[in-house]
């Protein structure tokens, strides 16, 4: 009995220290990487948005695990001289609240983002999505065609794929993982573990200089973000499968860009079929480019945005 009490005491102390360290880690991340923009509230959830520039509207939607800094580091500056650019932290990530505890679907995210940008006067923008954010952009267009001038999809998850959910996401999306594993990761995993994995996202290109310091790895390790990202990732395959039949009805300019060296979201599984599924789609396969076209060849991405704007009659 005495041994059991000692073990219980050790576990209690460890858990108390874990929760304290998790809160401390989150506070440091919030202080080191404060909000870049402003907040709007939709359905009780505070969402973080940044709006800069003048001209036709474009909304930028980031991928899994990340935040708006993936775009503000470089791409926003290339566009804000002639577009009004609105960048978002997707629900639960960056500085945005979760919508609920079940994980926001791509359709729920599209709905709330349409409402959020409308509060900033954005009614019918071009919508650019990268990776998981491309699935949200497609959900935006299929559910709200009246609020979409055109799409620019970068390495977008757009069609069903084979293979099980990774062990990491299976654990973190399970109720026990949400309750136990997530706080342990937030408390005890140093930021450099996140930044060390960034290289695989950019490969075969090198990680852009300063990216790992700029992106805010601590924001990714917030308990809220880890929980929400895992649930979103666990649900996206079924959601994409549900959305595919709606592609044929899309009647708007669509520019699709995908690197042929992308081993995170494969062009042959996603963008190449998508280009056949949408009549107005224009596919650009980028030779030797990995999963981040907007860093590997930003001029190509900007040219695609300009084409979409011209096709939509915005400039």
HELIX and SHEET records of a PDB file:
HELIX    1   1 UNK A    2  UNK A   32  1                                  31    
HELIX    2   2 UNK A   69  UNK A   72  1                                   4    
HELIX    3   3 UNK A   75  UNK A   79  1                                   5    
HELIX    4   4 UNK A  106  UNK A  118  1                                  13    
HELIX    5   5 UNK A  132  UNK A  143  1                                  12    
HELIX    6   6 UNK A  145  UNK A  147  5                                   3    
HELIX    7   7 UNK A  167  UNK A  173  1                                   7    
HELIX    8   8 UNK A  175  UNK A  176  1                                   2    
HELIX    9   9 UNK A  177  UNK A  181  3                                   5    
HELIX   10  10 UNK A  182  UNK A  188  1                                   7    
HELIX   11  11 UNK A  191  UNK A  202  1                                  12    
HELIX   12  12 UNK A  211  UNK A  214  1                                   4    
HELIX   13  13 UNK A  217  UNK A  220  1                                   4    
HELIX   14  14 UNK A  223  UNK A  243  1                                  21    
HELIX   15  15 UNK A  244  UNK A  249  5                                   6    
HELIX   16  16 UNK A  271  UNK A  277  1                                   7    
HELIX   17  17 UNK A  293  UNK A  296  1                                   4    
HELIX   18  18 UNK A  298  UNK A  311  1                                  14    
SHEET    1   A 8 UNK A  38  UNK A  42  0                                        
SHEET    2   A 8 UNK A  45  UNK A  52 -1                                        
SHEET    3   A 8 UNK A  83  UNK A  88 -1                                        
SHEET    4   A 8 UNK A  56  UNK A  61  1                                        
SHEET    5   A 8 UNK A 125  UNK A 130  1                                        
SHEET    6   A 8 UNK A 148  UNK A 154  1                                        
SHEET    7   A 8 UNK A 253  UNK A 259  1                                        
SHEET    8   A 8 UNK A 281  UNK A 286  1                                        
END                                                                             
